[in-house]
Each structure stands twice: as structure tokens, then as C-alpha cells.
């Protein structure tokens, strides 16, 4: 599981606790949330968590079955460009909270039972050349 833009680590750490036998990777470019997340990871001994201070748009991502993000619309545009240009996310699933990929139809859209009826978009990513 890879959290693209993991921020302060809320989702990252929830996934790590729920799935302690699986690696959970975060990418965060902002130094303060990254430092906080590193400290949290050490204090709570989350050995299955790895947090990189790198731009996920340019980093060589490891193969993952699940990509997760909560990005702003311009971030989703950049992610779409990245996913379509390098084929790195082939045979993966992308789960995006609130914002959709501009030119892709989600396989499914869920709505949270919250104040904003927040949409959760699920995409199946594959390499069409295969």
C-alpha cells in the first residue's frame, strides 16, 4: 500500500495498524509533516511503515497493489499524467478521497456518510499495452 502525499500520516498509520503484516509506504515532500510522521513511526514502533521525503510524481515507486491519495484537483491532474506516462502503476488499484482523476472513469464511486457526503473514487489501473 502506498499513500501518495501522506501528510501527517493519519491514513498511513491507520492502515499500518490494521494491516501489521503488510508494508505501508508514504510519500511526503513537506518537511514538517514528514518529520512528525517519522517520529510517530518510531515512537509507536510501526515497523511496517516506511516514509519517504520525496515527490511521488518523480520518485521510482515500488510495485503496489493499492495506491491511496487525497490530493487537490491540480495534484490529481499531475498524478493522472504520471500514471499514464510511465505505466508504473499497472495492475494496481487507486483509491482517491474527494477528488477524481480528470480523464478517467472510476470503476466505482462510494459516498461516505459524513457532513459532505464525501466521494471515494476507486480506479483499476492497468497497462493497455499488455
C-alpha positions, 0 to 999 in steps of 0.5 A: 500500500502506498499513500501518495502525499501522506501528510501527517500520516493519519491514513498511513498509520491507520492502515499500518495498524490494521494491516501489521503484516503488510508494508505501508509506504508514504510519500511526503515532500513537506518537511514538517509533516514528514518529520512528525510522521517519522517520529510517530513511526518510531515512537509507536514502533510501526515497523511496517511503515516506511516514509519517504521525503520525496515527490511521488510524481518523480520518485521510482515507486515500488510495485503496489497493489493499492495506491491511496491519495487525497490530493487537490484537483491540480495534484490529481491532474499531475498524478493522472499524467504520471500514471499514464506516462510511465505505466508504473502503476499497472495492475494496481488499484487507486483509491482517491478521497474527494477528488477524481482523476480528470480523464478517467472513469472510476470503476466505482464511486462510494459516498461516505456518510459524513457532513459532505457526503464525501466521494471515494473514487476507486480506479483499476489501473492497468497497462493497455499495452499488455 
